[in-house]
Amino acid sequence: MTGSVAHARACAEAMWASDSASRALGMVLEDVAPGRARLSMRVRSDMVNGYDLCHGGIVSALADSAFAVACNSHGTVTVATGFEVDFLEPGFLGDVLVADAREVALRGRSGIYDVTVRRAGIVIAEFRGRSRSLGRSILEEER
């Protein structure tokens, strides 16, 4: 089962169950596969900044959560060691933002993941995250 879509989904669901921050922001886990994830989130009034644009930290949080699901999809507890994000277009109140994460490289315990955030098909941000596996299983039955 390891390396399968079913295994990736089980890992994502186990992680998602205790991810209060992502759920509080209204993020929805749309899809997951080994090394990949898609999350969405509607921009609410409490997510816009003084210019009526979606706050960059909120866009980053969505990308970071998609990154987390993707890098944990292999079944090993994995954390971020850092990320960078480039903002290309704004998000607006009411927009549904979609973050697609994909594994770029996985070498030993280290990984690199790219996340593209879109609104209505328009790329608004590109995110690159670096990960490090902690070497222990996410799923209880695999411990």
C-alpha positions in Angstrom: 0.0 0.0 0.0 3.0 2.4 0.6 3.4 4.6 -2.4 -0.2 4.2 -3.5 -2.9 6.9 -3.8 -4.8 5.1 -1.0 -1.8 5.3 1.3 -1.2 9.0 0.4 -4.9 9.8 1.2 -4.7 7.9 4.5 -1.6 9.8 5.5 -3.2 13.1 4.5 -6.4 12.4 6.4 -4.4 11.4 9.5 -2.4 14.7 9.3 -5.5 16.8 8.4 -7.5 15.6 11.4 -5.2 17.5 13.8 -4.4 20.5 11.5 -6.6 23.1 13.2 -4.9 26.1 11.5 -5.7 24.9 7.9 -9.2 24.0 8.8 -9.8 27.3 10.6 -8.8 29.1 7.4 -11.4 27.1 5.6 -9.0 25.1 3.5 -10.3 22.0 1.8 -8.2 19.0 0.9 -9.2 18.4 -2.7 -6.8 15.7 -3.9 -3.7 13.8 -2.8 -1.3 11.3 -4.4 2.3 10.3 -3.7 4.3 13.6 -3.8 1.3 15.7 -4.8 -1.6 17.5 -3.2 -4.3 20.0 -4.1 -6.0 22.3 -1.6 -8.5 25.1 -2.0 -9.7 28.0 0.1 -12.3 30.8 -0.4 -10.9 34.3 0.5 -13.1 35.7 3.4 -13.4 39.2 4.6 -11.1 38.5 7.5 -8.3 37.5 5.0 -8.0 40.8 3.1 -5.5 43.5 3.9 -5.8 47.3 4.0 -5.9 47.3 0.1 -8.8 44.9 -0.1 -6.4 42.2 -1.4 -5.9 38.7 0.0 -3.1 39.0 2.6 0.2 37.5 1.4 0.5 35.5 4.6 -2.8 33.8 3.9 -1.7 32.9 0.3 1.5 31.6 1.8 -0.4 29.6 4.4 -2.5 27.9 1.7 0.7 27.0 -0.3 2.4 25.8 2.9 -0.5 23.5 3.8 -0.5 22.0 0.3 3.3 21.5 0.6 2.8 19.8 3.9 0.3 17.4 2.6 2.4 16.6 -0.5 5.6 16.0 1.5 3.9 13.8 4.1 2.1 11.7 1.4 4.8 9.1 1.5 3.9 8.1 5.0 6.9 9.6 7.0 6.5 12.5 9.3 8.1 15.4 7.3 8.5 19.1 8.3 9.4 22.2 6.4 13.0 23.5 6.7 12.1 26.7 4.8 10.3 28.1 1.8 10.1 31.1 -0.5 7.1 32.5 -2.3 6.8 34.9 -5.2 3.5 36.9 -5.6 2.5 37.5 -9.2 -1.1 38.6 -9.0 -3.5 39.5 -6.1 -6.3 37.4 -4.7 -9.6 39.2 -4.0 -12.5 38.8 -1.5 -14.6 35.9 -2.6 -12.0 34.2 -4.8 -11.5 30.5 -4.5 -7.7 30.0 -4.4 -6.4 26.6 -5.5 -2.9 25.4 -4.5 -1.3 22.5 -6.5 1.8 21.0 -4.8 4.2 18.7 -6.6 7.4 16.9 -5.6 10.4 18.2 -7.5 13.2 16.2 -5.8 13.4 13.7 -2.9 16.9 12.6 -1.9 17.3 10.7 1.4 15.4 12.6 4.0 15.4 15.9 2.1 12.8 17.1 -0.4 12.0 20.1 -2.7 8.4 20.8 -3.6 6.8 23.5 -5.8 3.3 24.9 -5.2 1.4 27.0 -7.7 -1.5 29.0 -6.3 -4.3 30.0 -8.8 -7.5 32.0 -8.8 -9.9 31.2 -11.7 -6.9 29.6 -13.5 -4.7 32.6 -13.1 -1.4 32.0 -11.4 -1.1 34.3 -8.4 1.8 32.8 -6.5 4.7 30.4 -6.9 6.1 28.7 -3.8 9.1 26.5 -3.3 9.4 24.5 -0.1 12.2 22.5 1.4 11.4 19.5 3.6 13.1 17.1 6.0 11.8 13.7 7.0 11.9 12.9 10.7 12.1 9.2 10.0 8.9 8.0 11.8 5.6 6.8 10.4 2.5 9.0 10.2 0.1 6.1 10.4 -0.3 4.4 13.8 -0.5 0.9 12.3 2.9 1.4 10.6 4.8 2.4 13.8 
